[in-house]
Amino acid sequence: MIQVENLVKHYANVKAVDGVSFAVGPGEIFGLLGPNGAGKTTTIRTLMDILKPDSGSIKLMGKPVSEASKARIGYLPEERGLYKNFRLLECLAYLGALKGMPRKEAARRASALLERVDLGGYARRRVKELSKGMTQKAQFLAAIVHDPDLLILDEPFQGLDPVNTELLKTILLEEQARGKTVILSTHDMNQVEEMCQRILLINHGKVVLYGPLDEIKAQYAEHAVVVECDALPEGLAGVRQVEPRNHGQVLLLEPLTSPQAILRQLVEAGVTVRRFEVATPPLEQIFIRVVEGVQ
């Protein structure tokens, strides 16, 4: 769906994006991550053809960026903005029509989407009369109303309560199941871990992490296991340290000790094990380690 090669973009003397390359495959949810000022938004704006790159190449759906390819993208920008004096249904139908959808079809789809996110009763309200959370949901609908093949979403869950966050996540997963591709840019690492198959982390305009999320987490994993049981036996061979973590314990292992050897000892000791897994650090911890290491 997206192929970016050696993307470079300057603002005066600042190189906001410095040789960034990545690809996004059909039907995946791809995390675009980075600290504030890292170059995420600039990268997104070049994908959308809002900004022209100084060098490098971008292909959308296998071809150079064109009006036809841009019409197949749904974009939720960093700066929110709907026509405040429009009535909500009218606004969404108009935005769908701008992307090439027949006006009546756009109105039908907008109406159905409003019902889906519990805004059906506000269809005739003006946008300026909506609460912040309602406006955020409406902005999300504006990105998907024309049934795009590619969604580029910048902080889509910002300002939403947990119930509405789950609702939008469910809709995104349904869109993925229909074959849609999603680029998700967010600072919420929990959402990234839950939804994204692969990630790109940029800092100071450069790529610092890129690839499948499970492989990246395995790369930064300690040689340790997480165990949750009633009572951990003392003197387990190959365990150099035990640390408490939430409802379980982390067993730091000696270099030549395998997780399977620890599990075997627990089973032989008759311990009832409720949870046993190789310990991997949360993505937020990896994010901090990598970003602080680059600075």
C-alpha positions in Angstrom: 0.0 0.0 0.0 2.8 2.4 0.8 6.5 2.4 -0.2 8.7 5.2 1.1 12.4 5.4 0.0 15.0 7.8 1.5 12.5 10.5 2.3 14.0 13.9 3.1 12.3 17.1 4.1 13.9 20.3 5.4 12.4 23.3 7.1 14.9 26.1 6.5 18.1 24.6 8.1 16.3 21.9 10.1 16.1 18.4 8.5 12.8 17.3 9.8 12.8 14.0 8.0 16.3 12.5 7.3 16.4 9.5 4.9 13.3 7.7 6.2 12.4 4.4 4.4 9.5 2.0 5.2 6.7 0.0 3.6 3.2 -0.7 4.7 1.5 -3.8 3.5 -2.2 -4.3 2.6 -4.5 -5.1 5.5 -2.1 -4.3 8.4 -2.3 -1.8 11.2 1.1 -0.1 11.2 2.3 2.1 14.1 4.1 5.3 13.2 5.8 6.4 16.5 8.2 9.0 17.8 8.6 11.7 20.4 7.3 15.2 19.9 9.2 16.9 17.1 10.6 13.6 15.7 9.2 14.1 12.2 6.0 12.0 12.3 3.6 14.7 11.2 5.9 15.8 8.5 6.2 12.3 7.2 2.4 12.0 7.2 2.0 15.3 5.4 4.3 14.1 2.6 2.4 10.9 2.3 -0.8 13.0 1.9 0.9 15.3 -0.7 0.3 18.3 1.6 4.1 18.8 1.7 6.5 18.0 -1.2 9.6 16.1 -0.1 13.0 17.6 -0.9 14.2 14.1 -2.1 13.2 10.5 -2.0 10.2 8.7 -3.4 6.7 7.8 -2.2 4.4 5.3 -3.8 0.8 4.8 -2.8 -0.8 1.5 -3.9 2.1 0.9 -6.2 2.1 4.2 -8.0 3.4 7.7 -7.5 1.0 10.0 -5.5 -1.9 11.2 -7.6 -5.3 12.7 -7.1 -6.8 9.3 -7.7 -4.7 7.6 -5.0 -5.3 10.5 -2.5 -9.0 10.0 -3.0 -8.6 6.4 -1.6 -7.1 7.7 1.7 -8.9 8.6 4.9 -7.0 11.1 6.9 -7.4 12.2 10.5 -5.0 15.1 10.9 -3.2 16.3 14.0 -5.2 19.6 13.8 -8.9 18.8 14.1 -11.2 20.7 11.9 -14.8 20.3 10.8 -17.1 22.9 9.4 -18.5 24.2 12.7 -21.7 25.8 11.2 -22.7 22.7 9.2 -25.1 20.2 10.6 -23.3 17.0 11.5 -24.8 14.7 8.9 -24.6 17.4 6.2 -20.9 17.9 7.0 -20.0 14.2 6.8 -22.0 13.7 3.6 -20.3 16.7 2.0 -16.8 15.5 3.0 -17.7 12.0 1.6 -18.8 13.7 -1.7 -15.6 15.6 -1.9 -13.7 12.2 -2.1 -15.9 11.1 -5.0 -18.7 9.3 -3.3 -22.2 10.0 -4.7 -23.9 12.5 -2.4 -26.9 10.2 -1.5 -24.6 7.3 -0.8 -22.4 9.5 1.3 -25.4 10.6 3.3 -26.6 7.0 3.8 -23.2 5.9 5.0 -22.7 8.9 7.2 -26.1 8.3 8.8 -25.2 4.6 9.5 -21.9 5.6 10.9 -23.4 8.2 13.2 -25.8 5.5 14.6 -22.8 3.2 15.1 -21.0 5.7 17.3 -24.1 6.7 19.2 -24.4 10.1 17.4 -27.5 9.4 15.5 -29.5 11.7 17.7 -27.1 14.6 16.9 -27.2 14.3 13.1 -29.1 17.6 12.7 -27.1 19.4 15.3 -24.5 21.9 14.2 -20.9 20.7 14.7 -20.2 23.6 17.0 -22.9 22.3 19.4 -21.1 19.0 20.0 -19.0 18.2 23.0 -15.3 17.6 22.6 -15.7 13.8 22.7 -18.5 13.9 20.2 -16.5 16.1 17.9 -13.6 13.7 18.1 -15.8 10.8 17.0 -17.3 12.9 14.2 -13.8 13.7 13.0 -13.0 10.0 13.0 -16.1 9.4 10.9 -15.0 12.1 8.5 -11.9 10.0 7.8 -13.8 6.8 7.0 -17.1 8.1 5.5 -15.9 7.6 1.9 -14.9 4.0 2.6 -11.2 4.5 1.9 -8.6 1.7 1.3 -6.0 3.4 3.5 -6.5 5.2 6.8 -3.9 7.5 8.2 -4.9 8.4 11.7 -3.0 10.9 13.9 -4.0 10.4 17.6 -7.5 9.0 16.9 -8.3 8.3 20.5 -7.3 11.7 21.9 -9.9 13.1 24.3 -12.1 9.9 24.3 -13.2 8.0 27.4 -12.5 4.3 27.6 -15.9 3.2 26.3 -15.6 5.3 23.1 -11.9 4.4 22.7 -12.9 0.7 22.6 -15.7 1.5 20.2 -13.3 3.2 17.7 -10.8 0.4 18.1 -13.5 -2.1 17.3 -14.4 -0.2 14.1 -10.8 0.0 13.1 -10.3 -3.8 13.6 -13.5 -4.3 11.5 -12.0 -2.1 8.8 -8.8 -4.2 8.9 -10.9 -7.4 8.6 -12.4 -5.9 5.4 -8.9 -5.5 4.0 -8.3 -1.9 4.8 -4.8 -0.7 5.8 -4.3 1.6 8.8 -1.3 3.8 9.8 -1.7 4.7 13.4 0.3 7.5 14.9 -0.1 7.8 18.6 1.8 8.3 21.9 -0.4 5.6 23.6 1.9 2.6 23.6 -0.8 0.4 25.0 -2.9 0.9 22.0 0.0 0.2 19.7 0.8 -3.0 21.4 -2.8 -4.1 21.2 -3.4 -3.2 17.6 -0.2 -2.9 15.5 1.6 -5.7 13.7 4.6 -3.6 12.8 6.0 -0.3 13.8 8.3 2.5 12.7 9.9 4.6 15.4 11.6 7.8 14.3 13.6 10.3 16.3 15.3 13.5 15.1 14.0 12.6 11.7 15.8 9.3 11.5 14.5 5.7 11.7 15.6 4.1 15.0 13.3 1.1 15.1 11.4 -0.6 12.3 9.9 -4.1 11.9 7.4 -6.6 13.4 6.4 -5.6 16.9 6.9 -9.1 18.4 10.5 -9.2 17.0 11.3 -5.8 18.4 10.0 -6.8 21.8 12.0 -10.0 21.7 15.1 -8.1 20.7 14.8 -6.0 23.9 13.7 -8.8 26.2 15.7 -9.7 29.3 16.7 -13.3 29.8 13.8 -13.8 32.2 10.4 -15.3 32.6 7.2 -14.1 34.3 5.6 -16.6 36.7 2.3 -16.4 38.5 1.7 -19.2 41.0 0.7 -19.7 44.7 4.2 -20.2 46.1 7.4 -20.1 44.2 9.9 -22.8 45.4 13.2 -21.6 46.8 16.5 -22.6 45.2 15.4 -22.9 41.6 18.4 -23.9 39.6 19.4 -21.3 37.0 17.6 -18.4 38.6 19.9 -15.5 39.6 17.3 -13.1 40.9 13.6 -12.8 41.6 11.7 -9.6 41.3 8.0 -8.9 42.1 5.8 -7.6 39.1 2.1 -6.9 39.4 0.5 -10.2 40.3 3.5 -12.4 39.5 7.2 -12.5 39.8 10.0 -12.1 37.3 12.8 -14.7 37.4 16.0 -13.4 35.9 17.9 -16.4 34.5 21.5 -17.4 34.3 22.9 -17.1 30.7 22.7 -20.9 29.9 19.3 -21.5 31.6 16.3 -21.9 29.3 12.7 -21.0 30.2 11.8 -24.6 29.6 14.2 -25.7 32.3 12.5 -23.4 34.8 9.0 -24.6 33.8 10.1 -28.2 34.2 11.3 -27.6 37.7 8.0 -25.9 38.7 6.0 -28.8 37.3 8.3 -31.4 39.1 7.8 -29.5 42.3 4.0 -29.8 42.0 3.5 -26.0 41.7 0.2 -24.9 40.2 1.3 -22.4 37.6 -1.4 -19.9 36.5 0.9 -17.9 34.2 4.3 -18.6 32.7 5.8 -16.5 29.8 9.1 -15.2 28.5 9.4 -11.7 29.9 9.4 -8.9 27.4 9.5 -5.2 28.3 6.5 -3.0 27.5 6.7 -1.0 24.3 6.7 2.2 26.4 9.9 1.1 28.1 11.6 0.2 24.8 10.5 3.6 23.4 12.1 5.5 26.3 15.3 3.4 26.1 15.7 3.9 22.4 14.8 7.6 22.3 17.1 8.4 25.3 19.9 6.4 23.7 19.7 8.4 20.5 19.7 11.8 22.1 
